[in-house]
Amino acid sequence: MRVLLVGSGGREHALAWSFARSPSLSELHAAPGNPGIARHGECHPIRADDGEGLLALAGSLDVDLVVIGPETPLVGGVADVLRHAGVAVFGPSAAAAAIEGSKTFAKEVMTDAGVATARSLAVARPPCVVKADGLASGKGVHVCRSQDELDAALHAVSSLGGAVLVEELLDGPEVSLFAVCDGHDALPLPAAQDFKRAYDEDGGPNTGGMGSYAPVPGIGDADVAELVATVHRPVLAELARRGVAFVGLLYAGLMLTSKGPRVLEFNCRFGDPETQSILPLLDGDLLESLAAAARGELLGVPPAAADRAAVTVVLAAADYPRGEDRGSTITGVEDAEAAGALVFHAGTARQGDRLVTNGGRIVGVTGLGASVGDARTAAYAAASAVEFDGARSRGDIASEAAAGRTFPLST
């Protein structure tokens, strides 16, 4: 099939890498893409949020499927523009993408669906969590354990211009669980953990994600099936009851509390960088599953996951998440790949024959191994080969899992 992949980040590069391995793929196109994606298909200079431009491109290429990666075009209704013209799309409508676009809407859906989540608080007092209602690129959630942190969070979230939500602070490890959805059914992918804070030991501000790993020790296939049955499917059913079919990737961010799992948030797309750790574990044909979901005909078995682990280490600009870096030469990608790692481009560009920085998170380096520990060793060894001015990474990605910690559903 001919596929158009929308987006330009590390998530989209991981998807392109996965699609390129599918026997079903005949042509891969991306808009706008990046230098890593260009190794797998043809990139076109059309913005991810340009619905009419993407529609014209899809028509000129006669594509069989459009896969939309980022949340902003989904929340903005790009999938609707394409679907209304008869184009098959993997990605929810604007009405369904509100599960990420509005935390107030998500809370209402979870309440009506009977899905366990954090309690809303009428008064903001520490300890608590302050959230921006709308999209904030993974940076709109603030954990407040002191009054100073609360004051700073309220100022930061209020400056975004939308509604502000205050919730109880839940304690426990976090888990990301993705499910491919066709509007009524859900097929899970392996559970993952990501690392949102900028610095080691969860210090500093929230980011879009500084690393991830999968699978999560202690969460087996039966646990994943239980979570999908109690979290994803009730939400799908509630959305359908409201006349909103969710066709795409439903991502539940979960906190494993002493009282059981609680949903922290829903996202309407593949997570980044978790996708860079999850997709290399899949032996089955992910592209076929996405195409079946877009048709409303999900296959009954999720893409098979291999018995191995993956760890992704993000190399970011020196000032990320407050700033970005553009134009610095990147070296060592080929060396990292020669060592057996996967290097997913997140914020890169080409200037002549040079690969240069072009964003905040620059690349994600994914190592594979028989265990999380082996994968972690491979990821950090390969990441050390990639260099650019000011490059930095967290040094503790997957360290607890590699040391033998498990993460059961009830802590």
Protein Blocks (a to p, Z undefined) as FASTA:
>chain_A
ZZddedjbfklmmmmmmmmmpmkbmbdcddebjfklmmmmccddddfklmklmmmmmmmn
opabdcdfblmlmmnommmmmmmnopacedddfklmmmmmpmklmmmmmmmnopacdddd
fbdcdddddddfbdeehpacccdfbfklmmmmmmmmmmnopacddddddedddddddddd
ehjaccddddddddfbfbghhiajddfbjbdcdddehiafklmmmmmmmmmmmmmmmmmm
nopaceddddddddddfkbpcdfbdcfbdcdfklmmmmmmpmbdfklmmmmmmnopacfb
dcddddddddddddddfklckbccehiacehklmmmmnopacddfbdcdehjaccdebjb
lbdcddddfbfklmmmmmmmmmmmpccehiacdfkgoklmmnopacdfbZZ
